[in-house]
Amino acid sequence: MIADKKFINYLRQRYHMNIPDELEAFLLEEYGDEPFPYEYSEQDLYEQIRKMVMNYHKGLLSVALKGPELRLKEQYEALKDEYINEMYKVRSLEDEVENLKKLLQKQEVNDYEF
């Protein structure tokens, strides 16, 4: 699920959130695309936006829009980090497979000896 104008209007009406136009533009930019490879649930979006609205009204949130170049750079960095984490998992699983192969070979030798 993504945040679009319809969802933001829903939050305004259903939860009486005070979302000014500049904050709406920021939220649409921030949550207008799914965070590959994940997916937002309605509850995730509601909670994240609720926190941002509170921080905005407290003066703790800058709603300056990021340019497309910066957004792509951030997406690239996030994907790169995700790739590195997945490679660590693959390496760990490969080590586990090797250990299990050794255990199987050892068991086969023990079975053969009897």
C-alpha positions in Angstrom: 0.0 0.0 0.0 1.2 3.5 -0.7 0.2 6.9 0.5 -1.7 8.8 -2.2 -4.0 11.8 -2.0 -7.0 9.6 -1.3 -5.3 8.0 1.7 -4.2 11.4 3.0 -7.7 12.7 2.7 -8.9 9.6 4.5 -6.5 10.3 7.4 -7.8 13.9 7.5 -11.4 12.9 7.7 -11.3 9.6 9.7 -8.6 10.6 12.2 -8.9 14.4 12.0 -5.2 14.8 11.2 -4.1 18.3 10.5 -2.0 17.8 7.3 -1.1 21.0 5.6 -0.4 21.0 1.8 3.4 21.2 2.3 3.3 18.2 4.6 1.0 16.4 2.2 3.6 16.9 -0.7 6.3 15.6 1.6 4.3 12.5 2.6 3.4 11.8 -1.0 7.0 11.9 -1.9 8.1 9.8 1.1 5.4 7.1 0.9 4.2 7.3 -2.7 6.3 4.2 -3.7 6.6 0.8 -2.0 9.9 0.3 -0.3 11.2 -2.5 -2.4 11.3 -5.4 -1.5 8.8 -4.6 1.3 5.2 -3.5 1.3 3.5 -1.0 3.6 0.4 -2.1 5.4 -2.4 0.5 6.1 -1.4 0.3 9.8 2.3 1.0 8.9 1.4 4.0 6.9 -1.0 5.3 9.5 1.5 5.0 12.3 4.4 6.5 10.3 2.3 9.4 9.1 0.8 10.0 12.5 4.3 10.4 14.0 5.4 12.7 11.1 2.3 14.9 11.6 3.1 15.2 15.3 6.7 16.0 14.7 5.8 18.5 12.0 3.5 20.4 14.3 6.2 20.4 17.0 8.6 21.9 14.5 10.8 18.7 14.5 10.3 17.7 10.9 11.7 19.3 7.8 9.4 18.8 4.9 11.9 20.1 2.3 11.4 17.9 -0.8 14.3 15.8 -2.0 15.3 16.0 -5.6 15.0 12.9 -7.8 18.8 12.4 -7.8 19.0 12.3 -4.0 16.0 9.9 -3.8 17.7 7.6 -6.3 20.9 7.8 -4.3 19.1 6.9 -1.1 17.3 4.0 -2.8 20.6 2.8 -4.2 22.3 2.9 -0.8 19.3 1.0 0.8 19.4 -1.7 -1.9 23.2 -2.0 -1.6 22.9 -2.5 2.2 20.1 -5.1 1.6 22.3 -6.9 -0.9 25.2 -7.0 1.5 23.0 -8.4 4.3 21.6 -11.1 2.0 25.1 -12.1 0.9 26.1 -12.6 4.5 23.0 -14.8 4.9 24.0 -16.8 1.8 27.5 -17.3 3.1 26.2 -18.4 6.5 23.9 -20.9 4.8 26.7 -22.2 2.6 28.8 -22.8 5.7 25.9 -24.6 7.3 25.4 -26.8 4.3 29.1 -27.8 4.3 28.9 -28.7 8.0 25.8 -30.8 7.4 27.5 -32.6 4.5 30.4 -33.4 6.8 28.1 -34.7 9.4 26.3 -36.9 6.8 29.6 -38.3 5.5 30.7 -39.1 9.0 27.3 -40.8 9.7 27.6 -42.8 6.5 31.1 -44.0 7.5 29.8 -45.0 11.0 26.8 -46.8 9.4 29.1 -48.7 7.0 31.4 -49.8 9.8 28.6 -51.7 11.6 
